[in-house]
Amino acid sequence: MGFFKKIKEALKKTREAFSRKIDALLSHGELDDDFFDDLTDILISCDLGVKPSMEIVDELRLYARKNKIRTASEVKAALKTILSEQLESAPKIELTYPVVITIIGVNGVGKTTTIGKLAKYFQNQKKSVTLVAADTFRAAASEQLSMWAERSKTRIIKHAEGADAAAVVYDGIASAKAKKTDVLIVDTAGRLHTKTNLMEELKKIGKVTAREYPEAQKLTFIVLDATTGQNAVNQISAFNESIPVDGIILTKLDGTAKGGVVVAIERDLKKPVVFIGTGEGIDDLEEFNAKEFVDELF
């Protein structure tokens, strides 16, 4: 399946919910206060968030008044422009190599699967990859990661269950440096921000990485389930209080009508969505592109 078709398919549910409601509103509504109130409700229903939705509609209202917008096509074009600007204003990440990418997130969001897809993505970019099984907390976590390492034909460094996670990372770094690996991807235990011991473990992993691999770029990506909508925004905020989050990988976008959460993440939290999951296959992970995302919404 081609790249654009993957994005189109992944956003199908969000697009149907979003465009159908907006088209219905535009088909029989004047640009009065009721119209803008209804538009706000539509944006909120697609999980853009209450505050972002209100501010985007306020901006559209001013834009429409200033530019004497009257037709449905003009309103859609203006809204499309505003959303594109909102997303494109978020910071961008420029990858340099070698890079250590630490993957965090709660259990159940597809973290291990995403790591397998990420390994394949970098291999497709002609980069060498090593995985580090630093989730020593959950039973069978390293076995799961080993399965994805086998599928993606990626090297993996792991210890026994219950081992010190930071020690596994230490060995992973030593191996990556010896093999001159481009990308080191570190799996970590799925955790909630309330699990103090696991959050401290993350900090320890960060210290080991900084000390042992100063020449490498170091990034922390949080994996989020798009179907949770605004709860995904709350998870980023909670994690970011303890561990600075550099970027977001959004999974299960193809299974939800809540894709508007991307706008809330990038606009309010100033965190870039770096990759999006577009399906179940090992190649179904794509770089996020703001323009293509907004184009497909409409």
C-alpha positions in Angstrom: 0.0 0.0 0.0 1.4 3.4 -1.0 2.2 6.1 1.6 -0.7 8.5 0.8 -3.2 5.6 0.7 -1.9 4.5 4.2 -2.5 8.0 5.6 -5.9 8.2 3.9 -6.9 4.8 5.4 -5.6 5.6 8.9 -7.6 8.9 9.0 -10.8 7.4 7.5 -12.8 7.4 10.7 -11.6 10.8 11.9 -12.2 12.3 8.4 -15.7 10.8 8.2 -16.7 12.2 11.5 -15.1 15.6 10.9 -16.0 16.3 7.3 -19.5 14.9 7.5 -20.4 17.1 10.5 -18.8 20.2 9.0 -20.4 19.7 5.6 -23.8 19.2 7.2 -23.3 22.4 9.2 -22.2 24.4 6.2 -25.0 23.1 4.0 -27.7 25.0 5.9 -26.0 27.4 8.2 -25.3 31.1 8.1 -22.1 32.4 9.6 -23.8 33.6 12.8 -23.1 32.9 16.5 -25.0 29.6 16.4 -22.9 28.4 13.4 -19.6 29.1 15.3 -21.0 27.5 18.5 -21.9 24.4 16.5 -18.5 24.3 14.8 -16.8 24.5 18.3 -18.9 21.4 19.3 -17.8 19.5 16.2 -14.1 20.2 16.9 -14.5 19.2 20.5 -16.3 15.9 19.4 -13.2 15.1 17.3 -11.0 15.5 20.4 -9.2 18.7 19.5 -9.9 19.7 23.1 -12.1 22.4 24.5 -9.6 25.2 24.8 -8.0 24.7 21.4 -11.4 24.3 19.7 -12.7 27.6 21.2 -9.6 29.4 20.2 -9.5 28.0 16.7 -13.1 29.0 16.2 -12.5 32.5 17.5 -9.6 32.9 15.1 -11.9 31.6 12.2 -14.6 34.1 13.3 -12.2 37.0 13.1 -10.7 35.7 9.8 -14.2 35.4 8.3 -15.2 38.9 9.3 -11.9 40.4 8.1 -12.0 38.6 4.7 -15.8 38.8 4.2 -16.1 35.1 4.0 -19.6 33.9 3.1 -19.5 30.5 1.3 -19.0 27.0 2.6 -15.9 26.4 0.5 -14.3 29.6 1.8 -15.0 28.6 5.4 -13.4 25.1 4.9 -10.4 26.7 3.2 -9.9 29.1 6.0 -10.3 26.4 8.7 -7.8 24.2 6.8 -5.3 27.1 6.8 -5.7 27.8 10.5 -5.3 24.1 11.4 -2.2 23.8 9.2 -0.6 26.8 10.8 -1.4 25.4 14.3 0.3 22.1 13.5 3.3 23.5 11.6 4.1 25.9 14.5 5.0 22.9 16.8 8.8 22.2 17.2 10.4 19.8 14.9 13.0 17.1 15.6 16.0 16.7 13.4 17.6 13.3 13.9 21.3 13.0 14.1 23.3 9.8 14.4 24.2 8.0 16.6 20.9 8.4 18.4 19.4 6.7 21.5 15.6 6.7 21.5 14.1 5.8 24.8 10.5 4.6 24.4 8.0 5.3 27.3 4.3 4.9 27.8 1.6 3.0 29.8 0.9 -0.6 29.1 -1.6 -1.4 26.4 -0.8 1.4 24.0 1.2 -0.8 21.6 4.6 0.1 22.8 6.5 -3.1 22.0 4.8 -3.4 18.6 5.7 0.2 17.8 9.4 -0.5 18.7 9.4 -3.3 16.1 7.9 -1.0 13.5 10.4 1.7 14.4 13.3 -0.7 14.0 12.0 -1.6 10.5 11.5 2.1 9.6 15.1 2.9 10.4 16.3 -0.1 8.5 14.4 1.1 5.5 16.4 4.3 5.9 19.6 2.2 5.7 20.4 2.7 9.4 21.8 0.0 11.7 19.6 -0.6 14.7 19.9 -2.3 18.1 17.1 -2.9 20.5 17.5 -2.8 24.3 15.0 -4.8 26.4 15.0 -2.6 29.5 11.5 -3.6 30.4 12.6 -6.1 33.0 9.6 -5.4 35.2 6.9 -7.1 33.2 6.9 -10.9 32.7 7.7 -12.0 29.1 8.4 -8.4 28.0 11.8 -9.2 26.6 10.4 -12.3 24.9 7.8 -10.1 23.1 10.5 -7.6 22.1 12.7 -10.6 20.9 9.8 -11.7 18.6 9.8 -8.2 17.0 13.6 -8.2 16.8 13.4 -11.4 14.9 10.6 -10.1 12.6 12.6 -7.0 11.8 16.0 -8.8 11.8 17.3 -6.5 14.4 20.0 -7.1 17.1 18.7 -7.1 20.7 20.4 -6.8 24.0 18.6 -8.3 27.0 19.1 -9.6 30.5 17.0 -12.0 32.7 13.6 -10.9 34.0 13.9 -8.7 37.1 17.4 -7.4 36.2 18.4 -3.8 36.7 17.0 -1.9 33.7 19.8 0.6 33.7 22.4 -2.2 33.6 20.7 -3.6 30.4 20.9 -0.1 28.9 24.6 0.1 29.9 25.3 -3.1 28.0 23.2 -1.9 25.1 25.3 1.3 24.8 28.5 -0.7 25.0 27.4 -2.9 22.2 26.1 -0.1 20.1 29.4 1.8 20.4 31.4 -1.3 19.6 29.3 -2.1 16.5 29.0 1.6 15.5 25.2 1.3 15.5 23.2 4.3 14.2 20.1 3.8 16.3 19.7 2.4 19.8 16.0 1.9 20.7 15.4 1.3 24.4 12.2 -0.3 25.6 11.1 0.5 29.1 8.5 -0.7 31.5 5.0 0.5 30.9 4.1 2.7 33.8 1.8 5.3 35.2 3.2 8.6 36.5 1.9 7.4 40.0 4.4 4.6 40.0 7.3 6.4 41.7 9.8 3.5 41.6 9.4 3.1 37.9 9.7 6.8 37.2 12.9 6.8 39.2 14.1 3.9 37.1 13.5 6.0 34.0 15.6 8.8 35.5 18.4 6.3 36.2 18.3 5.1 32.6 18.6 8.7 31.5 21.6 9.3 33.7 23.4 6.1 32.4 22.7 7.1 28.8 24.1 10.7 29.3 27.2 9.4 31.1 28.1 6.5 28.9 27.1 7.9 25.5 27.7 11.7 25.5 28.3 11.8 21.8 24.9 10.4 20.9 21.7 12.4 20.4 19.3 11.4 23.1 15.5 11.5 22.6 12.5 10.3 24.6 9.4 9.3 22.7 6.1 8.5 24.3 3.8 6.1 22.7 0.1 7.0 22.9 -3.1 5.3 21.9 -5.1 7.7 19.7 -8.3 6.0 20.7 -8.0 7.4 24.2 -8.4 11.0 22.8 -7.9 13.7 25.4 -6.5 11.1 27.9 -3.5 10.9 25.7 -2.8 14.6 26.3 -3.1 14.0 30.1 -0.5 11.2 29.8 2.0 13.4 28.1 1.6 16.1 30.8 2.0 13.5 33.6 5.1 11.9 32.2 6.7 15.2 31.2 6.7 16.4 34.8 9.3 13.7 35.6 10.9 12.8 32.3 11.1 15.4 29.5 9.3 14.1 26.5 10.7 15.0 23.1 8.2 13.6 20.7 5.0 11.5 20.3 4.3 8.3 18.5 0.6 8.0 18.0 -0.7 4.4 17.5 -4.1 3.0 16.5 -5.0 6.2 14.5 -6.7 3.9 12.0 -9.1 2.6 14.7 -10.5 5.9 16.0 -12.5 9.1 15.0 -10.4 11.0 17.6 -7.5 11.9 15.4 -8.1 15.6 16.2 -6.1 14.9 19.4 -3.0 15.5 17.2 -4.0 19.2 17.1 -4.3 19.4 20.9 -0.9 17.7 21.4 1.0 19.9 19.1 -0.8 23.1 19.7 -1.2 23.1 23.5 1.7 20.9 24.7 4.2 22.1 22.0 5.3 18.5 21.5 5.7 17.2 18.0 4.0 14.1 16.8 6.9 12.3 15.1 5.3 9.1 13.9 1.8 7.7 13.4 0.7 4.1 13.3 -1.3 3.5 10.1 -2.1 -0.2 10.5 -1.0 -3.6 12.1 1.8 -4.5 9.7 5.5 -4.0 10.5 5.8 -1.3 7.8 2.7 0.5 9.1 4.5 3.4 10.8 4.9 6.7 9.0 6.6 10.0 9.7 4.0 12.6 10.7 3.4 15.3 8.1 1.2 18.2 9.3 0.1 19.3 5.8 -0.9 15.8 4.7 -2.7 15.3 8.0 -4.9 18.4 7.5 -5.3 17.7 3.8 -6.7 14.3 4.6 -9.1 15.6 7.3 -10.8 17.6 4.6 
